[in-house]
Amino acid sequence: MEISLTEEKYSLIQNSLLDFNLKSIEALWDGHGGLEFEFEPEISDLEIQNNLEETLIEIIEVAGIIWNLNIKIVSSTDLEILLEFTESRNLSEIGDITFENSDFLSADVFNYILIHHGLNIDECECIVSYAQTGYSIGDTTSDFYFSSEGEFTSQGNFSFVVINDEDQIDITGEELEKIVGRVVHNYIIDKCSMRLSYFDYNFDFMDEHLNDISLTLSPITITLKKLE
């Protein structure tokens, strides 16, 4: 994507990169329709920071971006500035995904625990903690780990604890991790309305419900140029 700026606004960005050695920018929606910016490193001149934020808001609006955003400065010359935009959002904020009505303890999970541990988790509390990275390419998903289709790969950090009347039992295991990870991954693919080329997510279960998934899209490059 290419966006043209006035010479004044182009120079403002270019000088900010040079004077403050700016490397990256976080743009976060504040929940009231506005954006909050975090600069790395910080910009010490408040007036320059305010002007830069106004210009960045214009760029983001032209680009049509409505999610939280990380902006990395790729390169800068007198002719063009290359920026890498990476969008991210908590999926609980997307209307067509309702965690409250989603049971992630599937029949496969129930059966595995019953067969291998003799536990009926219908009668128990379960606490699941798990981090996983996913890739969405095409319409199929792999069973587990990174595949030729590039679907998803576990990052570990998996814990599955069952609490019954007598004890707290840790039933963490690789096979159970595969089953739970596949359920969550397929749920995201099925329920998310957008076609994703890359996403990563972290999630936690409590009382059989998924509490949180954060999603990150593939980076896009935006080229800034001066208006002719």
Phi, psi and omega in degrees: 000139180239132181232131180263139180236156172296160181300324181296314182288323177297315180295324178301312180293314182299316180293326178295321179295320183283312187288328185245006179053043185296130183250318183206162183220133172258129177243113187241129177289136187269002180089355180237020178089002180248171180243141172247138184246142173234121185257141178233111354287175182294153175261119187281338181267113186295321180295316177297318179300314181297316179295322179294319179298318178298319179292319178296322178299318177299316180297315181296321178294317178297321180287346178073030183268129182239002179259171170300154193215135168252129181245122176250138178275115181275310180198161181212129174224179177291344184261325182202154176239128178258127178238141175254118182257128176234118183268145177212154181198155173278125184293342177294346179271357180265127190298329186272007174242113183243102182295330184300331184257014187246121179260113183264359173270087188287172178300324178297321178294313180303311184294319180300314182292323178295315183290316188268339184232355179066027182247133173264101188283358169300332185256011184231163170267140180239136176239116182242129175233132190198135173243138185210146176250136183234153176229135179244109177224117182081197187251003182245160177231147180278167178292321185186156178061175183289132183238179179296335178278346177072047185271298179200159181216135180288142175255011181079212181056040182257131178217131180227112182242132176251131179246117175245192184294336187258329192200167171251116191245123177272113181247025178304135179191158185297318182294319178294323177300319178299316184295311181295316181299321180295320180298312182294316181301312181295327178297316180297315180299317185287322190265337184282128188285342184262151175279122186250134173266336176206141170207152169232155185209151171233140183212157177224141174259143170210127182055042173073013181235146176279128184268328190200136169224128173255139188237137178234129180270170177296142178295149172236151180257130177244129180257123176263132178225159176284143173296136178290000000 
